[in-house]
């Protein structure tokens, strides 16, 4: 069972989770390096509507990412709040 990233990530895209992932399974519609450049420049509009996703086929369920998320957007699939259950499929679909 993989972890997923839900709605609170949208527009935040803090990349702390990426830094601690031992298997490089967290990606977004914009490369992480580009997100970091926009964050450093204070250009939040560049990633205002995007989020990061966890590849369920690569995630090893180590949980290292979860405590690193400053907006508490990362959940184990079975612990995803009902309001964000659709993000389970969104994470999977992103990698198809």
N, C-alpha and C positions, 0 to 999 in steps of 0.2 A: 504494500500500500504506500503510495507516494504522498508527498506534501503538495499543497496547491497554494497559489497566490490569488487573493480575492480583491474585491473592489477598493479597499483602502489604499492599495498600491497606486491606483490610477492618479496620475499627476504628481505623485511623490517620487516614485522610482528611485528610492534610496538603494544604492547598490551594495550595502553592507552584507547582504545575504550572499551575493555573488562571490565576494571576497573569501567567505568561509566555506563555501561549497567544495568538498573534496573531489567531486566528480564532474564539475562544470556542467550542471544540468539546468542552470537558470539563465534565461535569455529573454530578449524583448524584441519588439518590432524595430527598435533602433539599437545599434550596437552599444554595449555597455560603456565603451570608451567615449563614444559620442555623447551619451547621457552625462557622463562625468564632466566632459568639456562644457556642456551647457549649464550644468550645475555650478561649476567653478566660475563661469561668466555671469551667473545670476539670471540666465535666460530660461526661466521656468515655463514660458509659453511653448518652448520647443517640445516639451514632453508632457504637456498638460493633459492630454487625452490618452496617453499610452501607459502600459504597465509591463511588469516582468511576468514570466511564466516559468513553471517547473516542468521539465520533461518527465512524465511518469515512467517512461521506459528506462531512463538513466538514473533517476533518483534512487538512492540506496536507503532511504528512510532514516538517515542518521540524526536528523533534527537540528543540525548545526545552524541552519538558516533561521529557524523560527525565533529564537531569542534576539537575533540581530536586527529584526525588522522593527523600526521605530514607530510604525503605525499599526502594528499587530495585524498584518494582512496575510500572514502565512499560517496555514492550518494543515493538520494531518487530515486526509480525506474523510475519515469517519468522524472527525471532530469539527468539520466545517459547519458554521452556523447555517440554519435553514435559509436565511435570507440570501446567502451567497453560495448555495449548493450548485447553481448553474456554472460557477467558476471551475468546478471539477472538470466538466466537459470542455469548457473554454481552454483550460490548460492543456488537455489532451489534444484538442483540435488544432491548437497552435503548432504542434509538432507533426501533424499529418501532412 
